[in-house]
């Protein structure tokens, strides 16, 4: 049977996605073969010029990304060895669900690991851990302010009485899921209120995001918008803007509220409008050192994954097509020799920036870049096979 040019092009694209998923599997196998047996055995980053992962334990905010990668590899390859490895590393994080709320990152840590594990296996113990963790995260919600306290440790350290960071938008997914899978309806209400408050207070008139907003715990009023990891208080920190694109897209999926869909497009459009030619942002769009500033591949990975999902929600077909094409172009660049690690180290990608002001993880390989890169590849694979980009989490 002869294939039409369109079908042939589609097949070639599908093959390329599978090729890159297999590349990720090969890199992850190298990491798995060298990983410590116990203790600090969760990959976090590989600094520029080094070849070995820096490992952390389950208490690190990045602890859920490695188990999440393993679950994604199981989903993408159907190889049982990834399921076995994912289960082992996921279980290391179980103690997190037994503490009262200590940090907003509980969402990253638990939902990427136990959440993906439950989605793919239906293991009831995974579900129990996710539900306990959602209740724990909810204890950080301040009803007077209308948001979750992101960093309890910063209350005294930095004098930020109630601080909320844009990253926190991602962790609302844990609450949404729990509210629909045996948890309290209150969890859903908290997530919606947090998103609405963030939408109102966290953005400048041009829809660029502050990293941190500090609130008065007594009046609930916004005190100021500042940065912690960006170039300046009024700059557009690349990963922060990517969290916003991803977070509000997810909020629309979970609620169907059009204001979240419209807002996701506004924060996406300002990001896309300021990208360099290769579509991989510099770590902060306003760093005066550009074009000699470091890039942040992790922001590109988060955004590519978010845009693939957003493209399926936008009613304007032309705009939806633009979002998908931009996402595919980002993945094309990320999958090039300029960004894939190959023999440089065992990570998937190079050129991410973690905490530039602190001088850490600059132009490095970082585990969350790998996680969202693989997630974006899996989402694109779904789209190319006529399925929705987002994941259908088990709901019962």
C-alpha positions, -999 to +999 in steps of 0.1 A: +000+000+000+014+034-009+016+060+018+005+096+011+032+122+017+012+135+047+009+101+063+046+093+056+057+126+072+035+118+102+050+083+105+085+098+103+077+122+131+063+093+152+095+073+146+116+103+158+097+106+190+102+069+197+139+073+188+143+100+215+123+080+241+147+051+235+176+075+238+163+085+272+160+049+282+196+042+272+208+072+292+187+062+322+201+027+320+236+041+324+225+060+355+207+030+369+238+009+365+259+033+385+235+045+411+243+039+449+224+011+465+209+032+493+212+065+512+216+095+489+207+077+457+183+100+439+199+119+410+197+157+412+222+174+389+255+171+370+275+203+370+291+216+339+325+199+334+316+169+356+304+135+346+288+121+377+254+128+392+251+146+425+227+124+445+202+135+472+179+117+496+141+117+497+139+150+516+153+170+486+126+188+466+138+171+435+134+136+449+103+127+429+117+134+395+139+103+392+111+078+402+088+098+378+113+093+349+113+056+356+075+054+355+075+074+322+101+050+308+079+021+318+050+038+301+070+046+270+088+013+265+065-012+283+097-028+297+090-043+331+125-035+343+115+002+345+084-007+365+105-026+390+131+002+393+103+028+396+086+010+424+118+006+443+128+043+442+092+055+447+089+036+480+119+056+493+097+087+494+069+071+515+081+089+547+072+122+532+035+114+535+038+108+572+048+144+581+026+174+584+029+200+556+065+212+555+068+226+519+048+231+488+072+208+469+053+178+483+034+179+450+065+175+429+079+148+452+048+127+457+027+131+426+056+125+401+064+093+419+034+078+436+010+096+414+024+082+382+029+049+398-008+047+407-018+059+373+001+031+356-004+002+381-035+009+402-015-001+433-038+009+463-009+017+486+003+043+461-031+059+462-031+060+500+003+078+500-010+104+475-041+110+496-022+114+528+002+138+511-026+159+497-040+164+532-006+173+544-001+199+517-035+214+524-024+223+560-002+250+544-032+268+530-040+302+546-077+310+540-072+347+549-046+350+521-061+325+497-029+306+489-006+278+501+025+289+521+052+277+497+083+280+519+077+278+557+115+279+561+116+314+546+092+329+571+119+336+596+150+333+573+139+360+549+111+377+569+084+366+544+054+360+566+033+342+540+052+336+508+038+320+477+060+311+447+049+306+411+063+270+412+035+262+436+010+262+407+023+228+396+016+212+430-021+220+429-025+189+407-020+168+437-049+185+454-072+183+424-065+146+419-070+138+456-103+156+457-116+134+428-102+101+442-115+098+477-102+130+493-122+159+506-139+184+482-121+210+503-089+201+485-104+211+452-116+244+467-081+251+480-065+245+446-090+267+428-087+295+454-049+294+452-049+296+414-074+325+414-054+344+440-021+338+421-038+349+389-048+382+406-016+390+425+014+372+409+015+389+375+025+423+361+003+441+335+022+424+307+015+389+322+050+382+332+053+365+366+069+374+398+088+345+414+076+352+449+047+371+463+047+380+500+014+384+518+004+399+552-009+369+573-033+392+593-050+411+565-043+387+536-032+416+515-003+414+490+028+431+504+052+428+475+063+408+445+100+398+444+124+373+431+146+346+447+160+328+417+155+353+389+177+383+378+156+410+394+123+415+411+108+429+379+124+405+355+109+375+337+126+344+352+123+318+325+114+288+345+090+307+366+071+317+335+071+281+324+056+270+357+028+295+351+021+282+316+020+246+328+001+253+360-028+273+345-031+249+317-035+221+342-059+241+362-082+245+332-080+207+326-090+200+362-118+227+365-130+236+330-129+272+341-123+294+310-105+321+330-077+296+335-076+287+298-075+324+288-048+332+314-026+302+303-026+316+268-017+351+280+013+339+300+023+316+272+021+343+246+044+367+264+070+339+269+068+329+232+071+364+220+104+369+237+122+337+228+155+336+209+157+319+175+163+284+188+133+286+212+154+278+243+152+307+267+181+323+285+177+316+322+161+350+327+147+370+298+160+403+312+195+394+321+216+422+305+244+397+297+222+382+269+233+367+245+262+356+267+239+345+296+234+308+302+203+290+287+177+271+307+167+239+289+145+229+318+122+259+312+120+248+275+110+213+286+083+224+310+069+248+284+070+223+255+050+198+276+026+225+287+020+238+251+013+203+238-015+200+264-027+236+259-029+231+221-056+205+227-078+229+247-076+261+227-107+266+205-090+288+179-075+262+156-049+285+142-036+294+177-038+257+188-016+248+158+009+275+167+012+262+202+018+226+190+043+237+163+062+258+188+063+228+212+075+204+185+102+229+174+114+232+210+116+195+213+135+194+180+161+217+194+163+199+227+168+166+208+197+180+188+234+173+195+236+208+210+214+198+239+213+160+243+240+148+266+250+115+249+286+107+260+291+140+280+273+125+310+244+101+318+217+127+319+193+133+290+200+170+285+227+197+289+224+235+295+199+240+323+201+266+350+189+260+385+197+289+409+217+315+391+218+341+419+232+315+443+257+303+417+244+268+417+235+244+388+245+269+361+247+254+326+242+220+342+222+188+336+193+188+360+169+160+368+137+180+363+147+190+328+150+153+320+116+146+336+097+172+316+116+164+284+105+128+286+070+139+296+068+162+265+080+133+242+053+110+256+027+137+252+037+143+216+035+106+210+000+106+223-010+135+200+005+118+170-016+088+177-048+108+180-050+109+218-052+137+242-018+149+254-026+149+291-027+118+312-058+101+322-052+095+359-072+067+374-103+082+391-125+061+414 
